[in-house]
Structure formats: C-alpha cells, structure tokens
Amino acid sequence: MSTIRLGDIAPDFTAPTTEGDINFHEWLGDSWGILFSHPADYTPVCTTELGTVAQYTDEFNKRNVKVAALSVDGVASHHGWIKDINETQNTTVNFPIIGDEDKKVANLYGMIHPNADNTLTVRSVFLIGPDKKVKLTLTYPAATGRNFDELLRVVDSLQLTAYYKVATPANWKQGDDCVIVPSVTNEQIPELFPKGHTEVKPYLRLTPQPNIE
C-alpha cells in the first residue's frame, strides 16, 4: 500500500473514466489538480460532494484547477450515478469520474484503509501542483462531507505563496494580510513589499496580500 507524502510526485496512471480513458499526468498538463475518492457509487454524502464540485466549476477554472473523482465501481455505474447527481443536486457533472474496479489507482494512492474498510476507498483528497507534486492530502471520515471552500482557499494560498515570499496565517482568505517569511530581512521588505508591513514581533511581520491591487 502506497503512502503519499507532501512533495512526492503524484503517481501516474492510465484509467477509464466517464469522459474516456485518461493518462493522469497528460490530462493534468500544466494545470493544478484535485483527485478525490469516494467509497462507492450511489452514496449519499458523495452525491452532494460531486454536485458541489460541479457547481464550483467556474471557481476551479479561474484557478486553473482540474478535478477528477474516483470510486472502485465501474464507468457504467458512474454514468447511472451521474444522472442521479444532476437530478438531485440541480447541476451537470462536467469532470471525469475514474472507474477503478481493480483498485489499481486506489492502491497506488493508498486510498484503502483496512481499519476503516477492507474493500472501499476512504474519502481522500490529493491536491497536485503543475509540477505534478502533491501539495496537500486530506482524508475525511465517511460521515463528514468535504469542505470545497477550504480546498479553494488552500489553492489560493499555494498559488500566492509559490510566487511571493509570504505564508498565509490561520483562517486566511483572499484579501487578508499575509505573513512575511522569516528568510526575508527587514532591509529587503521595502523592495519586496512596497505596500508596507506591520511588525508584531521580529518573527511575526504582516503585509497586505501582494498579488492584489
């Protein structure tokens, strides 16, 4: 069973999906990616999750994020489930759902946790950067629906901190102040952060979010 850690290259695979066969790395291209698994088709919490992801299409597109779901059922079953999702969630599923009946992808990504369930995938999330490296992993229990606003928030933080010498504090969201990373000296701040900064402590320096007007 694989253990995927932050910074690992996301395992590549070829698999059938509801939108045809995909090679995962090729499909991602230079986009960010979210791969998230479901215990099985026709499960109630996951029905709401897939509907929510479809409703968030514009938000994912804005951030250059591609989304793919997975369950250990087959593509034919997925197509039937999609009809239910579209009907009950008032949306149109417009991203691939991977068929993984042989559990090849589930095992590659360590999505089966025997102490939770021997056969079904747990509800994992992998956020993958354009460099194909894993940037975030989350595993939710079966009874708790995933928070896709939080995933968008993490994407915003990762895309900001990849290009600016900042980190994002607790509960940060778009437009909030950011933390200047410790490697930046006080002498460098005026050039790097012309909007100014506030020194709370020598190690805790805040600056307005640098990538917005």
Sine and cosine of phi, psi and omega as CSV:
sin_phi,cos_phi,sin_psi,cos_psi,sin_omega,cos_omega
0.00,0.00,0.80,-0.59,-0.03,-1.00
-0.96,0.28,0.51,-0.86,0.22,-0.98
-0.89,-0.46,0.87,-0.48,-0.03,-1.00
-0.99,-0.11,0.82,-0.57,0.00,-1.00
-0.92,-0.40,0.35,-0.94,0.04,-1.00
-0.85,0.52,0.70,-0.72,-0.01,-1.00
1.00,-0.02,-0.24,0.97,0.08,-1.00
-0.93,0.36,0.50,-0.87,0.19,-0.98
-0.94,0.35,0.79,-0.61,0.03,-1.00
-0.88,0.48,0.80,-0.60,-0.02,-1.00
-0.82,0.57,0.70,-0.72,0.04,-1.00
-1.00,0.07,0.42,-0.91,0.03,-1.00
-0.31,-0.95,0.34,-0.94,0.17,-0.99
-0.89,-0.45,0.73,-0.68,-0.09,-1.00
-0.44,-0.90,0.42,-0.91,0.11,-0.99
-0.97,0.26,0.56,-0.83,0.07,-1.00
-0.65,-0.76,0.08,-1.00,0.05,-1.00
-0.94,0.35,-0.18,0.98,0.06,-1.00
-0.90,-0.44,0.46,0.89,0.01,-1.00
1.00,-0.09,0.14,-0.99,0.00,-1.00
-0.92,0.40,0.64,-0.77,0.09,-1.00
-0.78,-0.63,0.55,-0.84,0.30,-0.95
-0.99,-0.12,0.85,-0.53,-0.23,-0.97
-0.86,0.51,-0.77,0.64,-0.03,-1.00
-0.90,0.43,-0.66,0.75,0.04,-1.00
-0.90,0.44,-0.67,0.74,-0.01,-1.00
-0.89,0.46,-0.64,0.77,0.03,-1.00
-0.91,0.42,-0.63,0.78,-0.03,-1.00
0.84,0.54,-0.77,-0.64,0.01,-1.00
-0.98,-0.20,0.35,0.94,0.01,-1.00
-1.00,0.02,0.29,-0.96,0.30,-0.95
-0.97,0.23,0.33,-0.94,-0.02,-1.00
-0.62,-0.78,0.53,-0.85,0.17,-0.99
-0.83,-0.56,0.85,-0.53,0.10,-1.00
-0.93,-0.38,0.85,-0.53,-0.03,-1.00
-0.70,-0.71,0.66,-0.75,-0.15,-0.99
-0.95,-0.30,0.38,-0.93,-0.04,-1.00
-0.75,-0.66,0.59,-0.81,-0.03,-1.00
-0.86,0.51,-0.63,0.78,-0.04,-1.00
-0.15,-0.99,0.27,-0.96,0.09,-1.00
-0.94,0.34,0.34,-0.94,0.05,-1.00
0.86,0.51,0.59,0.80,0.11,-0.99
-0.98,-0.21,0.64,-0.77,-0.20,-0.98
-0.92,0.40,-0.74,0.67,-0.04,-1.00
-0.90,0.44,-0.68,0.74,-0.03,-1.00
-0.92,0.38,-0.49,0.87,0.08,-1.00
-0.87,0.50,-0.68,0.74,0.02,-1.00
-0.93,0.36,-0.57,0.82,-0.02,-1.00
-0.92,0.39,-0.73,0.68,-0.02,-1.00
-0.90,0.43,-0.60,0.80,0.08,-1.00
-0.89,0.45,-0.65,0.76,0.01,-1.00
-0.90,0.43,-0.70,0.72,0.01,-1.00
-0.86,0.50,-0.66,0.75,0.02,-1.00
-0.89,0.46,-0.63,0.78,0.00,-1.00
-0.94,0.35,-0.36,0.93,-0.02,-1.00
-1.00,-0.05,0.22,0.98,-0.08,-1.00
-0.78,0.63,-0.73,0.68,-0.04,-1.00
-0.88,0.48,-0.62,0.78,0.00,-1.00
-0.92,0.40,-0.67,0.74,0.04,-1.00
-0.92,0.40,-0.68,0.73,0.00,-1.00
-0.87,0.50,-0.67,0.74,0.00,-1.00
-0.83,0.55,-0.52,0.85,-0.07,-1.00
-0.98,-0.19,0.13,0.99,-0.01,-1.00
0.85,0.52,0.72,0.69,0.00,-1.00
-0.92,-0.40,0.80,-0.61,0.14,-0.99
-0.98,-0.17,0.62,-0.79,-0.06,-1.00
-0.86,-0.50,0.69,-0.72,0.11,-0.99
-0.69,-0.72,0.71,-0.71,0.07,-1.00
-0.98,-0.22,0.27,-0.96,0.01,-1.00
-0.54,-0.84,0.66,-0.75,0.32,-0.95
-0.61,-0.79,0.27,-0.96,-0.10,-1.00
-0.99,0.13,0.22,0.98,0.17,-0.99
-1.00,-0.02,0.12,-0.99,-0.07,-1.00
-1.00,-0.01,0.16,-0.99,-0.08,-1.00
-0.90,0.44,-0.62,0.78,0.00,-1.00
-0.87,0.49,-0.67,0.74,0.05,-1.00
-0.90,0.44,-0.65,0.76,0.02,-1.00
-0.85,0.53,-0.67,0.74,-0.03,-1.00
-0.88,0.47,-0.63,0.78,0.06,-1.00
-0.91,0.41,-0.66,0.75,0.00,-1.00
-0.90,0.43,-0.63,0.77,0.01,-1.00
-0.84,0.54,-0.63,0.78,0.03,-1.00
-0.86,0.51,-0.67,0.74,0.04,-1.00
-0.91,0.42,-0.68,0.73,-0.02,-1.00
-0.88,0.48,-0.75,0.66,-0.02,-1.00
-0.87,0.49,-0.65,0.76,-0.05,-1.00
-0.94,0.34,-0.74,0.67,-0.14,-0.99
-0.99,0.13,-0.45,0.89,-0.06,-1.00
-0.97,-0.23,0.06,1.00,0.06,-1.00
0.81,0.59,0.80,0.60,-0.06,-1.00
-0.47,-0.88,-0.07,-1.00,0.08,-1.00
-0.74,-0.67,0.92,-0.39,0.03,-1.00
-0.90,0.44,0.85,-0.53,-0.11,-0.99
-0.73,-0.68,0.58,0.82,0.07,-1.00
-0.64,-0.77,0.37,-0.93,-0.08,-1.00
-0.96,0.29,0.64,-0.77,0.20,-0.98
-0.94,-0.35,0.86,-0.51,-0.11,-0.99
-0.99,0.17,0.73,-0.68,0.15,-0.99
-1.00,0.04,0.78,-0.63,-0.12,-0.99
-0.66,-0.75,0.79,0.61,-0.07,-1.00
-0.89,0.46,-0.51,0.86,0.02,-1.00
-1.00,0.05,0.03,1.00,0.05,-1.00
0.88,0.47,0.38,0.93,-0.02,-1.00
-0.89,0.46,-0.75,0.66,-0.03,-1.00
-0.95,0.32,-0.64,0.77,0.02,-1.00
-0.84,0.55,-0.67,0.75,0.01,-1.00
-0.96,0.28,-0.60,0.80,0.05,-1.00
-0.84,0.55,-0.62,0.78,-0.10,-0.99
-0.98,-0.20,0.10,0.99,0.03,-1.00
0.89,0.46,0.64,0.77,-0.08,-1.00
-1.00,0.04,-0.09,1.00,0.02,-1.00
-0.96,-0.28,0.88,-0.48,-0.01,-1.00
-0.93,-0.36,0.97,-0.23,-0.15,-0.99
-0.83,0.56,-0.52,0.85,-0.01,-1.00
-0.97,0.25,-0.27,0.96,0.10,-1.00
-1.00,-0.07,-0.75,0.67,0.04,-1.00
-0.27,-0.96,0.74,-0.68,-0.08,-1.00
-0.94,0.33,-0.44,0.90,-0.19,-0.98
-0.88,-0.47,-0.48,0.88,-0.11,-0.99
-0.99,-0.10,0.52,-0.85,0.06,-1.00
-0.94,0.33,0.64,-0.77,0.15,-0.99
-0.97,0.25,0.09,-1.00,-0.13,-0.99
-1.00,-0.08,0.99,0.16,-0.06,-1.00
-1.00,-0.04,0.42,-0.91,0.12,-0.99
-0.74,-0.67,0.74,-0.67,0.11,-0.99
-0.83,-0.56,0.85,-0.53,0.07,-1.00
-0.98,-0.21,0.82,-0.57,-0.19,-0.98
-0.83,-0.55,0.72,-0.70,-0.01,-1.00
-1.00,0.09,0.15,-0.99,0.04,-1.00
-0.88,0.47,-0.34,0.94,0.07,-1.00
-0.99,0.13,0.09,1.00,0.00,-1.00
0.94,0.35,0.22,0.98,0.04,-1.00
-1.00,-0.04,0.55,-0.83,0.00,-1.00
-0.97,0.25,0.83,-0.55,-0.06,-1.00
-0.98,-0.21,-0.41,0.91,-0.02,-1.00
-0.41,-0.91,0.62,-0.78,0.16,-0.99
-0.77,-0.64,0.62,-0.78,0.06,-1.00
-0.63,-0.78,0.61,-0.80,0.10,-1.00
-0.75,-0.66,0.85,-0.53,-0.06,-1.00
-0.97,-0.26,0.55,-0.84,0.14,-0.99
-0.95,0.32,0.33,-0.94,-0.14,-0.99
-0.87,0.50,-0.50,0.87,-0.13,-0.99
-1.00,0.05,-0.14,0.99,-0.12,-0.99
-0.93,-0.38,0.91,-0.42,0.02,-1.00
-0.93,0.38,0.56,-0.83,-0.03,-1.00
-0.96,0.29,0.46,-0.89,-0.03,-1.00
-0.97,-0.23,0.98,-0.19,-0.08,-1.00
-0.98,0.19,-0.34,0.94,0.17,-0.98
-0.89,0.47,-0.63,0.78,0.02,-1.00
-0.91,0.41,-0.63,0.78,0.02,-1.00
-0.90,0.43,-0.64,0.77,0.07,-1.00
-0.89,0.45,-0.63,0.77,0.02,-1.00
-0.88,0.48,-0.67,0.74,0.01,-1.00
-0.91,0.41,-0.67,0.75,0.05,-1.00
-0.86,0.52,-0.72,0.70,0.01,-1.00
-0.85,0.53,-0.69,0.72,0.00,-1.00
-0.91,0.42,-0.72,0.69,-0.02,-1.00
-0.89,0.45,-0.66,0.75,-0.03,-1.00
-0.94,0.33,-0.51,0.86,0.07,-1.00
-0.96,0.29,-0.77,0.64,-0.12,-0.99
-0.96,0.28,-0.26,0.96,0.07,-1.00
-0.94,0.35,-0.45,0.89,-0.14,-0.99
-0.90,-0.43,-0.20,0.98,0.00,-1.00
-0.78,-0.63,0.49,-0.87,-0.06,-1.00
-0.99,0.13,0.87,0.49,0.01,-1.00
-0.72,-0.69,0.31,-0.95,0.19,-0.98
-0.82,-0.57,0.27,-0.96,-0.03,-1.00
-0.94,-0.35,0.76,-0.65,-0.06,-1.00
-0.97,0.25,0.01,-1.00,0.00,-1.00
-0.82,0.57,0.68,-0.73,0.07,-1.00
0.88,0.48,0.30,0.95,0.01,-1.00
-0.86,0.51,0.57,-0.82,0.17,-0.98
-0.60,-0.80,0.23,-0.97,-0.06,-1.00
-0.73,0.68,0.77,-0.63,0.06,-1.00
0.99,-0.13,-0.25,0.97,0.01,-1.00
-0.98,0.18,0.31,-0.95,0.09,-1.00
-0.89,0.46,0.44,-0.90,0.00,-1.00
-0.89,-0.46,0.31,-0.95,0.06,-1.00
-1.00,-0.05,0.75,-0.66,0.10,-1.00
-0.97,0.23,0.76,-0.64,-0.08,-1.00
-0.92,0.39,0.49,-0.87,-0.09,-1.00
-0.87,0.49,-0.42,0.91,-0.04,-1.00
-0.94,0.33,-0.26,0.96,0.03,-1.00
-0.99,0.11,0.82,-0.58,0.04,-1.00
-0.99,0.15,0.34,-0.94,0.04,-1.00
-0.85,0.52,-0.53,0.84,-0.02,-1.00
-0.92,0.38,-0.48,0.88,-0.02,-1.00
-0.99,0.13,-0.30,0.95,-0.15,-0.99
-0.86,0.51,-0.73,0.68,-0.06,-1.00
-0.84,0.54,-0.60,0.80,-0.01,-1.00
-0.96,0.27,-0.67,0.74,-0.07,-1.00
-0.98,0.18,-0.51,0.86,-0.10,-1.00
-0.74,-0.67,0.96,0.27,-0.08,-1.00
-0.91,0.42,-0.23,0.97,0.03,-1.00
-0.97,0.26,-0.11,0.99,-0.01,-1.00
0.99,-0.10,0.06,-1.00,0.00,-1.00
-0.44,-0.90,0.27,-0.96,0.07,-1.00
-0.85,-0.53,0.80,-0.60,0.04,-1.00
-0.99,-0.11,0.95,-0.32,0.04,-1.00
-0.99,0.14,-0.72,0.70,0.15,-0.99
-0.61,-0.79,0.33,-0.94,0.01,-1.00
-0.81,0.59,-0.49,0.87,0.00,-1.00
-0.99,-0.10,-0.06,1.00,-0.03,-1.00
-0.80,-0.60,1.00,-0.08,-0.06,-1.00
-0.86,-0.51,0.78,-0.63,-0.07,-1.00
-0.94,-0.33,0.55,-0.84,0.06,-1.00
-0.59,-0.81,0.52,-0.85,0.07,-1.00
-0.85,0.53,0.51,-0.86,-0.03,-1.00
-0.79,0.61,0.84,-0.54,-0.17,-0.99
-0.97,0.22,-0.31,0.95,-0.12,-0.99
-0.98,-0.19,0.30,0.95,0.12,-0.99
-0.76,-0.65,0.46,-0.89,-0.01,-1.00
-0.95,0.30,0.00,0.00,0.00,0.00
